[in-house]
Amino acid sequence: MARNLSRKAYEKAIRSIPGGVNSPARTFTSVGAEPVFASSAGGAYLYDIDGNKYVDFIQSWGANILGHAHPSLTGAIRAAAEKGISFGLSTPPETELAELVKKAFPSIDSMRMVNSGTEAVMSAVRLARGYTGKNKIVKFEGGYHGHSDCLLAKAGSGLATFGIPGSPGVPDAIASETLVLPYNDPGAVKDTVKKHGDDIACILAEPIPANMGVVPPENGFLEVLREACNESGSVLIFDEVITGFRVAPGGAQQLFGVRPDLTTLGKIIGGGLPVGAFGGRREIMDCLAPGGLVYQAGTLSGNPVVVSAGIAVLKYLLENSPYEKLELLAGELEEGLKTAFKKAGKEAVINRVGSMFTVFFSHSQPANYSHARSAEVAEYGKFFSAMLDAGILFPPSQFEASFLSTQHSPGDIEAVLTAVEAWLRK
Ligand SMILES: *Cc1c(COP(=O)(O)O)cnc(C)c1O
């Protein structure tokens, strides 16, 4: 499969954009390939600028649960844009979107919109600190919560992909306020809260980590986080930027029945436009300016075009509830892959929750970041490249999730299995 135009576009981009990309996850260096430049996409398929067609399992890193350019979404965006792209004043649809989110998330009494997941988590952490009057935060190895200063320690996503333990540019004084624990280790949580509980403003977790590859929480782990926060008077923040409306309308907290104090959202709730939101218990949210003293603001927050996209997606999801169908299709893919790997004697496991999954080339299912890191990354690179050449686009990193959309069909799953079997025969 020729990608000459992508290569040329990359060579050109490198001269004007650092690394040739506006987000590190878009380079293909960790899988030993050159980045693909996209030209258009519809439904489950993406076309590159050379005209190659791919079954897309990146789907804008999970934002596109309805697939690319879903008509109900593009229609809503067009209609909103024609009425004015940004006002700098409030609009009724912002409340409508907040109400739709509240309907899906009983833990959210009120919600504020921002422009990215990074901003959502950064703001939620500030709010937790302002509310509790405490400074330290607890996060987990391999958890990714955007790129704000205090959250880059031992983070997943691009930092995992490129082996960056923490980022230069983050002062030690800030990094030292972040306590980093292994995921799925209740003992570590209990010990830390016993020792530092009086200083801990919040425990921040992806309730289903998806930025070290997908790593489901073990039975009872989220409950341990809830209890630890109750004991220490800390705020429990679930970062559901990926999992919100992905694994269930009410996210991982619905799936596992654990209620956080604050929730951060992003990706799906903007339908592919830049978005983030955070919300939770009224008593905490009321500490935000203008009613309270914790400051947080945004020129374009709650932008009418973004909000219209969010409303269109959430209405579609709440009205059509595609989750069972997604589960079935993703289950078929998982089973097919397992069978193919087993038949070929290939050491590989699949971690999956609903429509998100990761293929790890390792002998056992990773339950934390160090397990995930011990997977054969070079093997993932070979798998990635073979799939790419067969017209199947998986994320260009072992440490990212793959996503199905409502537009993927059984035929697309078959195409993957055929390609995987052909690769395994070689
Ligand atoms: C993507 C992601 C973020 C960051 O969102 P951006 O919109 O990229 O800033 C934060 N947390 C989680 C769990 C994410 O997956």
The ligand as a MOL file (V3000), in Angstrom:
LIG
                    3D

  0  0  0     0  0            999 V3000
M  V30 BEGIN CTAB
M  V30 COUNTS 15 15 0 0 0
M  V30 BEGIN ATOM
M  V30 1 C -8.0190 12.0450 26.2750 0
M  V30 2 C -7.9950 12.0500 27.7550 0
M  V30 3 C -7.7550 13.2150 28.5030 0
M  V30 4 C -7.3120 14.4990 27.8710 0
M  V30 5 O -8.2580 15.0370 27.0290 0
M  V30 6 P -7.7850 16.1140 25.9320 0
M  V30 7 O -9.0570 16.5350 25.3010 0
M  V30 8 O -6.8400 15.3870 25.0240 0
M  V30 9 O -7.1070 17.2080 26.6600 0
M  V30 10 C -7.8850 13.1550 29.8700 0
M  V30 11 N -8.2310 12.0170 30.4940 0
M  V30 12 C -8.4580 10.8840 29.8160 0
M  V30 13 C -8.8780 9.6510 30.5600 0
M  V30 14 C -8.3320 10.8570 28.4370 0
M  V30 15 O -8.5110 9.7250 27.7720 0
M  V30 END ATOM
M  V30 BEGIN BOND
M  V30 1 1 1 2
M  V30 2 1 2 3
M  V30 3 2 2 14
M  V30 4 1 3 4
M  V30 5 2 3 10
M  V30 6 1 4 5
M  V30 7 1 5 6
M  V30 8 2 6 7
M  V30 9 1 6 8
M  V30 10 1 6 9
M  V30 11 1 10 11
M  V30 12 2 11 12
M  V30 13 1 12 13
M  V30 14 1 12 14
M  V30 15 1 14 15
M  V30 END BOND
M  V30 END CTAB
M  END
